[in-house]
Amino acid sequence: MDQLEKLFPAGAGRERVVKVTAVGRAAWPAVRKKLPPPARAWAEAQGFAGEAGRHVVLPDAEGRIASVLWGPTEAGKPTDPFAAGCLARLLPPGLYGLGEGFDAPELCALGWLLEAYEFRAYRNPARPLARLLCPRGVDREGVLRRARAAYLTRDLVNTPASDLG
């Protein structure tokens, strides 16, 4: 199993999956009302209101991560399906799953894997990254093929010419 397969597993097994929900400014009031009071208070204390690129990690009663809310785009602008990829580095290590609000889960998954890229030829990875459970209906092998192609290209660009031959 290679690095990409570990970052993008097909199933969770017995591992706990944390749901990531895309919530824009327009949807925030309705989502806010549905949150349990402690989660609502936490999100408000963190200043989350569905702004583009912002996220908030909501705790459960035991202090573990219960879920994640992420602001996908500015009001009136088209959603960048790759933008969710930033969460690969922003979230604590663990297994995450895409919830509601993601229009193109296959592109979100590809963005996640592309953001997780690290040039590892001369050093170990910085830290464990957040992993994404393959969403239902997504061609996992197709996403992995495209990510592997991008990783190979990036590795070739990042490798000094003296080490390529």
Disulfide bonds with the S-S distance in Angstrom:
none
